[in-house]
């Protein structure tokens, strides 16, 4: 979204979600009140205390509207008894759209994202059984805190899993679900949270790859790393039982402070 600040400059804010869960907020915060709770309502920072934040009118005196843009969205389904086919919104829902509220006035986006009359073709996926072969609790060696002017791979841990599927010879997909927020403007880095009470500006992060990589795996949206937002095709599964290995790379950029950091990633294998 973009809107005009009181002094005339354009302010840009954004949000990224994965399966309805927020993975990053830029310039936004989760807004909860007595009537709306959860992650679906956002306010624009700062929360309070900043006077003359918005510019209510443009230079010609007309109302200065904000512009909201949806770059992508998808419909998905979860469950063991799903069947492939064409689906519609349930009868109690007319449409799905963005809504903006200011001063008690609510505006709904036009056009809406989708309506009850739209069709969605869903391909049901089957989950395979994933059993860790190596330790799932990864502890990286102690690192010296410093200022990293460029993305740097500090350490790498190889983890292997045993995959058991009820079918073979079909296309398989590797899905990494990040438990923490993503690095801003990157789909291949997951930020680690700090255990210290003080806010830390620059945090280490994790990039996952299928093979051993150099520092380039830590670059934003690196082609050497696996995206945390999309499923990665494994092509045709070789057999019903096979071993898959992943490299979890510890990365740093900027002034990383001393302390301990943590995070987690869920690994899933699906077949179509």
N, C-alpha and C positions, 0 to 999 in steps of 0.2 A: 504494500500500500504506500501511497505517497500523499503528503499534504503540505500546505504552505505554513512555515513558521511566521511568527509575528513580524520578524525583521525582513521577511520576503524570500528567504532561502527555502528550497524544497527539502523536506525531511522524508527519508525512506525507511520503512519498517517491514519486517517479513517474519514468517513462521513456517516451519517445516514439520510435518507430521508423518508418522509411519504407522499404518493400521490404527488410526485415530489417536495415537499417543504422540505427544510433542517430543521431538528430538532436538529442536533448537528454536529459540525466540531471539529476534534481533530488534531491539528498541521497543519491545512489548513486554507485558507482564500478565500473568493469569489473574483475571478479575473475577472475584467471587462476592456475591451478596446473598441476602436472605432468600432470594428467589432463583438464583442461578448458581450452581456449584459445579466443579469439575474443571476440565482443561479446555472446554470449548468456548469460553468467553475471555477476551483479551482486552486490556487497556493499553494505552500508549504512554510510555515513560516520559517524564517522571510521574510518579503516582500523585504527588501533591507538592505544593510549595513553590512552584515556578509560575509566576504571574506573566501575563501577556505571552502565553506559549503558542496559541494558535492565532492565525490571522483570519478573522471571520468573513472579511470581504476582500475581493480583488481590487485592483487599481481603479476599475470603472464603477465600483460600488456594488457589483453583483455578489451574490453569496459565493464564497470560495469553497468549492466542494473538494472532498478527498477522492482519490482514485484508488480503487481496489482491483487488483489483478490476480487471477488464479492461474498459475503456470501449469499445473497438472493436478489431476485427482484420479482415483480409481475406485471401483467397487470390488470388494473381496468377500470371501465366505470362509468360515471355519467350522469344522465339525466332521465327525466320522461317518455320518449317514447322508452326506450331501450327494446329489446327483447332478451330472452335467445337464445344462439346458438353458432356456431363456427365462429370465426373471424380470419382475416389475416391482416398483415400490408397493408396500402394503396399502390396502384401501384407506387406512386412516391417515396416510401421509400424501399430501397433494404434490409437494415439490421439496427440493433441497436447495437452499440458497444461502448466501452470506447476508448478514444483517448488521447494520451499524447504528448505534444509539448515541445521541448527543443532545444534552439538555432536555431529556425526556422524549425526544422525537426519534422514531425508529424508521430507517430506510432499508428496503430489501433490494438486493442486487438484481439487475436486469441485464441480460437474460439470466434466469435461474440456472443452476448447475445441471439439474435434470428433473423431470417431472414424472408423474404417475404413468403417463403414456409412453415413456421411453423404455426400450428393451435393453437388457444387459445379458450378454452371453457369458456364463461362468463355466470354466473348465475345472471340475473337481480334481484336486490333487490328493494323493495318498502319502501319508508320512511313513518313513522307514524308522526302524529302531536304531538309535545311535547309542553306542556304549563306549565310554572313554577307555583308551588303552593306557594313556599317560596321565599324570596328575592333572586334575582340573583346576586346582588352586595354584596359580602361577605366581611365583615370587621372583621378581627381577633383582639382579645384584644391585647393591648400593651405588648410586651415581653421585658425582660431584655437581652441585648446583652451580650454574653459571649462565651467562647470557649467550644464547645461540642465535647468531644473525641469520642463519639459513636453516631449513629443516634438517634435523640430524637424527639418525637412528642410533639410539644408545645401547640397545640390547635386543635380542630376539630369542623367542622360546618356541620350540617345535612341539606341537601337540598332535596326537594321532587318535583317531576314533575308528571303531569297528562299526560298519554299516550293514544292517540286515534288512532286506526288502522282500516283499512277497512276490515280486516280479523282477525280471531282468530283461535287457534288450530294449528298454524304453528310456526316454529322456529324463535325466535326473536334474534336480535343482538344489543348489546349496544356498541356504538363507541364513544370514547373520543378523540377529536382532540385538541392537545395542541397548544396554541397560542404562547408559549415561547419554548426555547430550552429545551431538556431533560438533566437530570443529566448525567454526563459522565459515560458510561458503565452501564447505567440502563435504562430500559424501563418503570419503574413505578414511576419515579420522574420527575416533571416539575419545572425547575428553575424559581424563581421570579426575575424580573429585579429591579435594584436599581434606585431610583430617584435622587441620589447624582451624582455629576459630577466625583468623584473619582472612579477609578476602584476598585471593591471589589472582593477579591479572593474567599471567601466562602459565598455563597448565600443561603438563605432559599429556600425551595422547597415544592411543593404540591404533595401528594400521595392521590389517590382516592380509596375508598373501598366501598363495598356493605353493610358492617356492621361495628359496632364500634370495633376498634382495639387498641392494645397496641403499644409500641415503634417499634415493629417489622415491622409495616406497612411502616416505613421509611427506612428499609433496601433496598439496591440495588436489583432490580428484586424480590421484596418481593412477596411471594405467597398470602399474605393477601391483596395486592393491585391489581388494574386493570391496565393492560398494556395500555400505550398510543399509541402503535404501532399496536395492533391487536384488532379486534372486539371480544367482550366478549359474548358468547352465553347465552341467557336467557332461553334456552330450549323452551318448548311449551308455547306460550302466553296464559295466562289464559282466556282472554276475549278481546273484541275489545276496551274496556276502562279499564284502571287499573292505579294504582299509583306506582311509583318507587322512592325509596329513595337512595341517595348517600351521603357518608361522604367525605368531603374535609378536609384532614389532613395537618396541617402546620408542616413541618419538618425542622430540622437544623442539620448540621454536620460541624465541624470545627469552625473557629473563625469568627462569624457573627458580623458585625459592626452595630452601631446604624444607623437608617435611615428608610425610608419607601420603601416598595417593592410591586410590583404588577404583575399580570399575568391574563390570562383568558383561559378557557377550553370550547369548544363547545361540547354539548351532543346531540347525535343522536340515534334514535331507528329505526332499519330496520327489515323487515321481509322477509323471503325467500319463 
